[in-house]
Amino acid sequence: MLQFGMPTLIEIDDLEDTMKFCKTLGLTFIELNMNLPQYQTERLENISHLKSLKEKYGIGYTIHLDENLNACDFNKAVAAAYSDTVTRTVRVARALDAPILNLHMNHGVHFTLPERKVFLFERYFEDYMESWKNFCALCENAIGDSEIKICIENTDGYKDFEKSAIEYALQSKAFGLTWDIGHSNAVAHIDEKFILDNGGKLRHFHIHDSLGKSDHLALGDGEIDLFERLGVAESRQCRCVIETKTAESLKKSVSWLKENGFM
């Protein structure tokens, strides 16, 4: 049976209130979102508080890393700060038995020329890859012999230089993939072949419906073949975050999952 969890909602600031809501929905984990002030590293390092809530409600955690995270920034001090954030978060995940850290690739800065965009990470690919390899080694060392995976999520289409970086990372047991099926649909499935070619590394799903470029819809409100996508998730024994943005759409999505035999 698939494990379903919920994202951090902007409507619910307090973690214990989030736990209560998660419990009422019959979900098994919460993805703590580090974009929010209440889930910054120093807050997450209050391990005893997070553990006590986990035990009280029987709800586990995954962690969504800051979407701005850029461990390959050409400013070494900036890159080091982001890398330090990840290693500290890995230590939190180990203490909380949180199996997944979700990571967005950062496209970096681009220059817009008359005829095209030039991504600086592509233009200075060797510098980019040197930083990326150092970051991967840092993550491997922090994760050690634990089963934690840093799962790289698709967003608006991987750039070619990012695919090279991801393929390098996936050689390590420390890294896996997150398939966000709504993002995938909203960009005409341009990442789907790459994801499925590396399907053995799929560990995590973000599920929400999508209609054209409009995504984060409640399940059943869009055009995605949810049965097919959830079938892939089940075959890979992936966790699934129901990544809608409101409490109401989350309730509706849970109802859809129950009506269709997934919960």
C-alpha positions as CSV (number, residue, x, y, z in Angstrom):
1,M,0.0,0.0,0.0
2,L,1.3,3.5,-0.9
3,Q,2.2,5.9,1.9
4,F,0.6,9.3,1.5
5,G,1.6,12.5,3.2
6,M,0.8,16.2,3.1
7,P,2.9,19.3,2.4
8,T,3.3,22.2,4.7
9,L,0.3,24.5,4.2
10,I,0.5,28.3,4.3
11,E,-2.9,28.2,6.1
12,I,-1.5,26.3,9.1
13,D,1.6,27.9,10.8
14,D,1.9,25.7,13.8
15,L,3.4,22.2,13.4
16,E,1.2,20.6,16.1
17,D,-1.9,22.0,14.3
18,T,-0.5,20.5,11.1
19,M,0.0,17.2,12.8
20,K,-3.6,17.2,14.0
21,F,-4.9,18.0,10.5
22,C,-2.7,15.3,9.0
23,K,-4.0,12.8,11.5
24,T,-7.7,13.6,10.7
25,L,-7.0,12.9,7.0
26,G,-5.4,9.5,7.7
27,L,-2.1,10.5,6.2
28,T,1.2,9.2,7.5
29,F,3.7,12.0,7.2
30,I,4.3,15.7,6.7
31,E,6.8,17.2,4.3
32,L,8.4,20.1,6.3
33,N,9.1,23.0,3.9
34,M,12.3,24.9,4.6
35,N,11.2,27.9,2.6
36,L,9.1,28.9,5.6
37,P,10.6,30.7,8.6
38,Q,9.2,28.2,11.1
39,Y,11.1,25.4,9.4
40,Q,14.6,26.9,9.0
41,T,17.5,24.7,10.1
42,E,17.8,26.1,13.6
43,R,14.1,25.4,14.2
44,L,14.4,21.9,12.8
45,E,17.4,21.3,15.1
46,N,14.9,21.4,18.1
47,I,14.9,17.6,17.8
48,S,13.2,16.9,21.1
49,H,10.2,18.9,20.1
50,L,9.8,17.4,16.6
51,K,10.3,13.9,18.1
52,S,7.7,14.4,20.8
53,L,5.1,15.5,18.2
54,K,6.0,12.6,16.0
55,E,5.5,10.1,18.8
56,K,2.3,11.9,20.1
57,Y,0.5,11.8,16.7
58,G,2.2,8.8,15.0
59,I,3.1,11.1,12.0
60,G,6.5,10.9,10.3
61,Y,8.5,13.5,8.4
62,T,10.1,14.2,5.0
63,I,11.8,17.5,4.4
64,H,11.6,19.9,1.4
65,L,14.9,21.8,1.1
66,D,14.8,25.5,0.4
67,E,14.0,26.0,-3.3
68,N,16.6,28.8,-3.6
69,L,19.3,26.3,-2.5
70,N,22.3,26.6,-4.8
71,A,25.4,24.6,-3.8
72,C,27.0,25.5,-7.1
73,D,26.9,29.3,-6.8
74,F,30.1,30.9,-8.1
75,N,30.3,32.8,-4.9
76,K,32.0,30.2,-2.7
77,A,30.8,31.7,0.6
78,V,27.2,31.5,-0.7
79,A,27.7,27.9,-1.9
80,A,29.2,26.9,1.4
81,A,26.3,28.3,3.3
82,Y,23.8,26.3,1.3
83,S,26.0,23.1,1.6
84,D,26.2,23.6,5.3
85,T,22.4,23.9,5.4
86,V,22.0,20.6,3.7
87,T,24.5,18.7,5.9
88,R,22.8,20.1,9.0
89,T,19.4,19.1,7.6
90,V,20.8,15.6,7.0
91,R,21.7,15.4,10.7
92,V,18.2,16.4,11.5
93,A,16.8,13.8,9.2
94,R,18.9,11.1,10.8
95,A,17.7,12.1,14.2
96,L,14.0,12.1,13.1
97,D,14.2,9.0,10.9
98,A,13.1,11.2,8.0
99,P,13.9,9.1,4.9
100,I,13.6,11.8,2.2
101,L,15.1,15.3,1.6
102,N,13.5,16.8,-1.5
103,L,15.8,19.0,-3.7
104,H,15.1,21.4,-6.6
105,M,17.9,21.9,-9.1
106,N,18.8,25.6,-9.3
107,H,19.1,26.8,-12.9
108,G,21.4,29.6,-11.8
109,V,21.7,33.0,-13.6
110,H,21.2,33.4,-17.4
111,F,22.1,36.1,-19.8
112,T,19.5,36.9,-22.4
113,L,21.0,37.5,-25.8
114,P,19.1,38.7,-28.8
115,E,18.6,35.1,-30.1
116,R,18.9,32.9,-27.0
117,K,19.4,32.5,-23.3
118,V,22.9,31.6,-22.0
119,F,22.9,29.8,-18.7
120,L,26.1,30.5,-16.8
121,F,26.2,27.0,-15.4
122,E,26.2,25.7,-18.9
123,R,28.7,28.2,-20.2
124,Y,31.1,27.5,-17.2
125,F,30.2,23.8,-17.0
126,E,33.5,22.6,-15.6
127,D,33.2,25.0,-12.7
128,Y,29.6,24.0,-12.1
129,M,30.4,20.3,-12.1
130,E,33.4,20.7,-9.8
131,S,31.1,22.4,-7.2
132,W,28.4,19.8,-7.8
133,K,30.7,16.9,-7.3
134,N,32.0,18.4,-4.1
135,F,28.4,18.9,-2.9
136,C,27.6,15.2,-3.7
137,A,30.6,14.0,-1.8
138,L,29.6,16.2,1.2
139,C,26.1,14.7,1.1
140,E,27.4,11.2,0.9
141,N,29.6,11.8,3.9
142,A,26.8,13.3,5.9
143,I,24.3,10.5,5.0
144,G,26.9,7.8,5.7
145,D,25.3,4.4,6.3
146,S,21.8,5.6,6.8
147,E,19.0,5.0,4.2
148,I,18.3,8.7,3.7
149,K,17.9,9.8,0.1
150,I,18.2,13.3,-1.3
151,C,15.6,13.1,-4.1
152,I,15.9,15.6,-7.0
153,E,12.5,16.9,-8.2
154,N,11.5,17.9,-11.7
155,T,10.1,21.4,-11.9
156,D,9.9,23.4,-15.2
157,G,12.2,21.2,-17.3
158,Y,15.7,20.0,-16.7
159,K,18.4,21.8,-18.6
160,D,21.0,19.6,-20.3
161,F,23.7,20.6,-17.9
162,E,21.4,19.6,-15.0
163,K,20.8,16.2,-16.5
164,S,24.5,15.6,-16.5
165,A,24.7,16.7,-12.9
166,I,21.8,14.5,-11.9
167,E,23.2,11.4,-13.7
168,Y,26.4,11.9,-11.8
169,A,24.5,12.2,-8.5
170,L,22.4,9.1,-9.1
171,Q,25.6,7.0,-9.2
172,S,25.5,7.4,-5.4
173,K,23.2,5.6,-3.1
174,A,22.7,9.0,-1.3
175,F,20.6,10.4,-4.2
176,G,17.3,9.5,-5.8
177,L,14.5,11.1,-7.8
178,T,11.2,12.8,-7.0
179,W,8.6,12.8,-9.8
180,D,6.3,15.7,-9.5
181,I,3.5,14.6,-11.8
182,G,1.7,18.0,-11.9
183,H,4.9,19.9,-12.9
184,S,5.5,17.2,-15.5
185,N,2.1,17.6,-17.1
186,A,2.4,21.4,-17.0
187,V,5.5,21.4,-19.2
188,A,4.2,18.8,-21.7
189,H,6.1,15.9,-20.1
190,I,9.5,17.0,-21.3
191,D,11.3,15.4,-18.3
192,E,9.3,12.1,-18.4
193,K,11.7,10.1,-20.6
194,F,14.7,11.2,-18.4
195,I,12.8,10.3,-15.2
196,L,11.7,6.9,-16.5
197,D,15.1,6.1,-18.0
198,N,16.3,6.5,-14.4
199,G,13.2,4.9,-12.9
200,G,15.2,2.6,-10.7
201,K,16.1,5.7,-8.7
202,L,12.5,6.9,-8.1
203,R,11.9,7.1,-4.4
204,H,9.4,10.0,-3.9
205,F,6.3,11.5,-5.7
206,H,4.6,14.8,-5.5
207,I,1.1,14.2,-6.6
208,H,-1.4,16.9,-7.7
209,D,-3.6,17.3,-10.7
210,S,-2.9,19.6,-13.6
211,L,-4.9,21.1,-16.5
212,G,-2.6,22.5,-19.1
213,K,-0.2,24.9,-17.4
214,S,-2.4,25.1,-14.3
215,D,-1.1,22.7,-11.7
216,H,-1.4,22.0,-7.9
217,L,-5.0,21.1,-8.5
218,A,-7.0,18.7,-6.3
219,L,-6.8,15.1,-7.5
220,G,-9.5,14.5,-10.1
221,D,-9.8,18.1,-11.1
222,G,-7.4,17.9,-14.0
223,E,-6.3,15.8,-17.0
224,I,-3.5,13.6,-15.6
225,D,-3.9,9.8,-15.7
226,L,-3.6,9.5,-12.0
227,F,-4.1,5.7,-12.0
228,E,-1.1,5.3,-14.3
229,R,1.1,7.6,-12.3
230,L,0.1,6.1,-9.0
231,G,0.7,2.7,-10.5
232,V,4.3,3.7,-11.2
233,A,4.6,5.0,-7.6
234,E,3.3,1.8,-6.2
235,S,5.6,-0.4,-8.4
236,R,8.6,1.6,-7.1
237,Q,7.3,1.6,-3.4
238,C,7.5,5.4,-3.4
239,R,6.1,7.8,-0.8
240,C,3.6,10.3,-2.2
241,V,3.1,13.9,-1.0
242,I,-0.4,15.2,-1.9
243,E,1.0,18.6,-2.9
244,T,-2.1,20.7,-3.2
245,K,-1.8,24.2,-1.7
246,T,-5.0,24.5,0.5
247,A,-6.6,22.4,3.2
248,E,-9.8,22.2,1.2
249,S,-8.1,20.8,-1.9
250,L,-6.1,18.4,0.2
251,K,-9.4,17.1,1.8
252,K,-10.8,16.7,-1.7
253,S,-7.7,14.8,-2.9
254,V,-7.8,12.4,0.0
255,S,-11.5,11.7,-0.8
256,W,-10.5,10.9,-4.4
257,L,-7.8,8.5,-3.2
258,K,-10.3,6.8,-0.9
259,E,-13.0,6.6,-3.5
260,N,-10.5,5.0,-5.9
261,G,-9.1,2.4,-3.5
262,F,-5.7,3.9,-2.9
263,M,-6.3,4.6,0.8
